[in-house]
Every structure is written in structure tokens, then in C-alpha cells.
Amino acid sequence: MKIAKLLLILLSISCLNFAKAQITNIIPEPYQITKGNGIYSLPTSIVINAPASAKALADDIASKISTTTGRVVNFSKSKPTIDLQIVNNTNLGAEGYTLAVNEKGIQIKANANVGLFYGWQSVLQLLPANIYASTLQSNINWTLPYVSIEDKPRFAWRGMMLDVSRHFFTKSEVKTYLDDMARYKLNRFHWHLTDDQGWRIEIKALPKLTSVGAWRPERKGKWANITTPAKDEPKTYGGFYTQEDIKEIVAYAKTKFIEVVPEIDVPGHSLAFNASYPNMSTTPNYPFQVNAGDEIMDWEGLNGHVTARIDNSLDPSNEEVYTNLDKIFTEVAALFPFEYIHTGGDENAKNNWEKSANVQALMKREGLKNQNEVQSYFVRRIQKIVNAKGKKLMGWDEILQGGLSGDAAVMSWQGIKGGIEAAKQGHKVVMSPNDYNYIDYYQGEATAEGKVYRGLRMKTTYGYEPIPEGIDPNLILGNQANLWSEQLLNFRSAQYMTWPRGMAVAETSWSPKEKKNWNEFSKKVEQQFEKLDAANVKYAKSIYDPIVTTKSNTKGELYATMEGEIDGLSFYYTIDEAMPDNYSDAYKAPFIVPEDVTILRVISYRDGKPIGKMLNIPIESLKKRAVKVL
């Protein structure tokens, strides 16, 4: 009898610990959460109650439960297992919800269907990871911890940008990206549809944009370090979305409560446009072709400006440019119901404008003093076109150059300064600074992941605060991560770069500032890995990589330092070509790297077991990253 009681006590403690572990796993962190004392087991027969307006969500819930758990699902208002209710709760706002898991089952309440959807995403995170699988999962204890949650987002704009120009992703892959976003309550999909390397949206009035502009010679080498294609080389790589594809994806995003923000990047980044219609440029006789990844820009530039080796800008003095852009935005506005159209405006090289007699004549006629004012003239013309379609213009922070008017919004990518300046001028702002939110940057050890411009650790992304000091918070629409695809040749690579850093963006965008805690968040991220595995999502485990830095003194001695991004890691290393394990030298303090060493090898351990990947860092890399000290 005593043994039975002891076993019962141990079982209760185990259940409570299990419940506690699951509760802390919700990303983004809820606004308020109260832990209960108990767990709820899904019965063999599930009853769902939902309002008529939420029938689609209820059907999705039923499909997920029956497919993955094998439970029988019915719909009824009587004694529901899962109860979805539309209420009038002023504390929740448009997207908030309450969630209760108790002995009665699961109750989600919200002011609108979007809140019910987000409540369900939290339920999924409370269930065992196998719930994210797409097939029947056997021998799983389908339980949830007792919990009471009141939740609502901090920002209305919680975004991800996907660049499909540099490398094309299929309609199915884009839908998968939307699925991944929705899991973490991200709700703005910024779709970078045009650039120098490909025009990806069908424009029926200008068919060459896709028959010519969507295709280029295939290259697999490192970006910006490949051979320039011959003009007659077959254009076999690329693709585009038909207008029916666009409608399908926009409608699919709606089922995830994600708004799609299209980007048509002008006046720069327009080589695919110029290859399709050369007379849109200031150099119409140039033998244009869609860029395949070879370097076409001088980023150091002349006199501090970016210059183009090949004209990739539209001609601001050519009225036909505006006529064609009117045709483009007419069709774009009809495809995308969201209030904003993003028109780019970034990194526009003006060296070809400076040499154009027609642009010089435009400046004289319009009283424009410099090329920044020429760009501002262009932006104002485009804004009138966009506004005429019933939409608002959004652009990268360069659209501030020369002045910005009206209801245009700014997406701040060059750090936070563009966002601050735009807000001071009274414009709405989306913060997406490259030093925090550019998730195409490598995220761990550069020699293990391949150096792409610069590095960005998830801890840095998580530490970002989107509202600059002294700025009216009502002007900050929200927070967004940007995934440029120059180095991403396939969709699995896109997922790898997005996750788990996308979780950091999601929590910063949704959760109250005071609820953010890196140590707790990093633990939640690790618990999410099992869920991503079940969902067949590729992701990075770079948080286990040590951050290896070096210093050199006047004697030429090289000191190496290792730091963990998360707590609880031990690092073991070798400098004698051997493969390290936990019998190798343990890192305890900065150490001298002897002159004859050719490679530093490091492996991370936790609780006596290897974790993450083994790093092989060449000595030349250690020397290049060295900071000189006295």
C-alpha cells in the first residue's frame, strides 16, 4: 500500500514537471500566463464547438487532430473538448485571445477569428512535438498542461521578407514558408518579387518582364564570384508566378491571417526590367541580360556613392517609364488586398543618371539640385501612381533622400537611423535594421557556415528593441526580418537561415518588452527543435557554436578566446590536427596559439555529451579576425 502511494506521488510530481516544461515552451512568450496544477489528456473522441465564422479554422483543427493523433472528431455545442468562442473583451484587441486548459478541456476565446487562430497555435506548442507531423503518430501520450493564458501582440506588424528574385522558390515552397511563419504568430509576408536577377510576377500588359526578365543562365558558384555569361548563353534558370499563382498564395496566406506585402523594387535593382525593355534605362543601346550573380555594382563607389558597372536603374526622365509602372501597379494592386505596396528605392546607383542629358534636362526643368532630389522626384511620381490605385507606398529608408511626402511609410534597413528620421518627419515605420534583423547573415562560426557579408548571432537579434528612444511608439508599425537569397540556392537553405532566428524576431514583435529574457528564450528554442524536426523544417543549431575571437600583441602572439552564446556549454579544442573530444584540452581562459599551428578544432559539450558541430577553423581565419592590442 505504501509503495502504491509512493508511486502515485512520484507520478503526480512527474506530471507536474512535464506540465511545467511544456508551459515554458510557447514562442512568442504570452502576455500573461498562469500555470495550473494538472494535465489534460486528449480523449479518444474529440468534440469541437466553433462559431460559424470560424468553420474553416475548426475544420483545420479537426483535420490536424484526426490525422496526427488518430482521435475521432465531431462537432457539437454540447460538452466540447475544444471550445472556440467569439467574445467582446476590450483587453484583447483585434488579435488577442484567452486560452484555458483544465479538466473540461481546451477553451479559446477571442474578439475575432484571428485571435482564435493564435490561441490554437499556442495549443499546438503545448502538445507533444509529434503534433506537427503530417502522418499518424503512434504511442504518443497526447497531453497538455493545465494553464490559463491571456495574450495579445505588442506590434501589429510582425514580418518576414523572402527574396525570390535572386533564387526562385516554388509556389509550394512559399506556402511552406507561410506555414512556418504562422507557427510563431508572424503576420506580414514581405514578398521581394523583382530585382536584377529576376522578375517573378506576371504582368499581362508587359509580357517580356517574365518571358525575358524571369530567366538567366544557371550558375552554382559563389555569388559575385562567378563568370559573366555570354549574351547568347541559354537562359534556363528562373521562373515566375502567374497571376493565378499569386491569387492562390494570397488566399492561402489569408487562412493563416498573414497579409502579403508585394515589393516591386524601383528605380534601382531594375536590371531584369531593363533586360526586358532596354528603352526604360538611360542606356537603351546596351546589350542587357538578367544578372546571373556576377558583380555588377561597385559598392565602394565614387565619392562615397554606390555606382553601377551595368545600368540597373530606370530612367526618371522618361515618361514611358511612368506609363509602364502605372500598368504594373494597376495589376499588382488588383492582386494584393493589403493596404501597402513596397516600391523598394534602395541602393540606387546614380552614375548613369549623372551622365544622361535627358536627366540633366529634367533637373533643370523641375528645379532639382542633385541626384537625391531626382530620386525624390521619382518616388513622388510613383507614390501618386500607387495612391491612385487605393494603396499606400512603402519603401526602404533611401526614399527619405531628397524629401518624402504624404502617407508613405519607411522600412528602416540601414540600422535604425532611417526609422528615426522617418518617424521624426511623421511617417509610419517598420524596423528591419540589418545589424539585428538580416537573417541572410551567417549565424555561427563563419568558417563552418560560409561567410556572407557579416555575421549575426540569434542573441543579438533577440536583444533588439524596435522603438527607438524618444520616438512616438504609435509611428512604429512593428518589426521585420529580411532574408535575401543571394547565397540560398534552395528552399531548405532558406529555412536553415530563418530558424531559429525567426523565433527571436517573433518574440520581439509579439511579447511585452519586460517579458523578454534571453536565458529563458534560448531554453524554449531548444525545446522547439524537436517540433521543427517533426514538421520537417530545416534549422540551424548555431547557438551551440562557441564565439571564437582572437587578439594579437606587439610580439605577434595570437590569443584565442571562446565564449558561449547560451549557458551550460563546455568547449574542448585541439591545435595539433587531432579530432577533439572531452578528453582534449578544455577551454578555461584565453590561450596562445603557437606560431606553427595550422588549424584550431573545437567541439561543444553539455552534460558530458557532444552537442552541435565540430568546428575546423584555419589559422589564417584566426589571424584575420584578430584585434591588435598593446
Helices and strands as residue ranges (DSSP letters): H 2-23, E 32-41, E 45-49, G 52-54, H 55-69, E 72-75, E 82-86, E 97-102, E 105-110, H 113-126, G 129-132, E 143-151, E 157-163, H 171-183, E 188-192, E 194-195, E 198-199, H 208-211, E 215-216, E 237-238, H 243-255, E 259-263, H 271-276, G 278-280, E 297-302, E 305-308, H 319-335, E 340-342, H 351-354, H 357-366, H 371-388, E 392-396, G 397-400, E 409-412, H 417-424, E 429-431, H 434-437, H 446-449, H 458-462, G 473-475, E 476-483, H 491-498, H 501-510, G 513-515, H 518-534, G 542-544, E 547-552, E 558-563, E 570-574, E 585-586, E 591-593, E 599-606, E 609-618, H 619-624, E 627-628
